[in-house]
């Protein structure tokens, strides 16, 4: 994750040195869905796009057999929010929660 962040920062810094190139690249111009479809229509289009991505992702996962990634645990296994931190509830008392 750190490597990705550093690469993003480096790419942004390098891009600032040749901004005229980026300003001169062809574009389609601004497309504001709110102005084109109205704000309600634009929100509906975005929600439909998110629903489509979610449905396709679920469909692909079911075709693969519904397998979870190795090393991943479900949060709904009765251990509560402590499972999200990767430890059991006994290991993280209130006095030690800030040390992790």
ChimeraX attribute file (.defattr): number of C-alpha atoms within 10 A of each C-alpha:
attribute: neighborCount
match mode: 1-to-1
recipient: residues
	/A:1	6
	/A:2	7
	/A:3	8
	/A:4	9
	/A:5	10
	/A:6	11
	/A:7	12
	/A:8	12
	/A:9	12
	/A:10	11
	/A:11	11
	/A:12	11
	/A:13	11
	/A:14	11
	/A:15	13
	/A:16	11
	/A:17	9
	/A:18	10
	/A:19	10
	/A:20	10
	/A:21	10
	/A:22	10
	/A:23	9
	/A:24	8
	/A:25	7
	/A:26	7
	/A:27	7
	/A:28	5
	/A:29	6
	/A:30	6
	/A:31	8
	/A:32	11
	/A:33	15
	/A:34	12
	/A:35	10
	/A:36	10
	/A:37	13
	/A:38	12
	/A:39	13
	/A:40	10
	/A:41	14
	/A:42	16
	/A:43	14
	/A:44	13
	/A:45	14
	/A:46	12
	/A:47	12
	/A:48	12
	/A:49	12
	/A:50	12
	/A:51	12
	/A:52	12
	/A:53	12
	/A:54	12
	/A:55	12
	/A:56	12
	/A:57	12
	/A:58	13
	/A:59	12
	/A:60	12
	/A:61	13
	/A:62	11
	/A:63	10
	/A:64	10
	/A:65	8
	/A:66	11
	/A:67	9
	/A:68	11
	/A:69	7
	/A:70	6
	/A:71	5
	/A:72	9
	/A:73	12
	/A:74	10
	/A:75	13
	/A:76	9
	/A:77	8
	/A:78	9
	/A:79	13
	/A:80	11
	/A:81	13
	/A:82	15
	/A:83	16
	/A:84	13
	/A:85	10
	/A:86	11
	/A:87	12
	/A:88	13
	/A:89	13
	/A:90	7
	/A:91	10
	/A:92	15
	/A:93	9
	/A:94	7
	/A:95	7
	/A:96	9
	/A:97	9
	/A:98	8
	/A:99	6
	/A:100	6
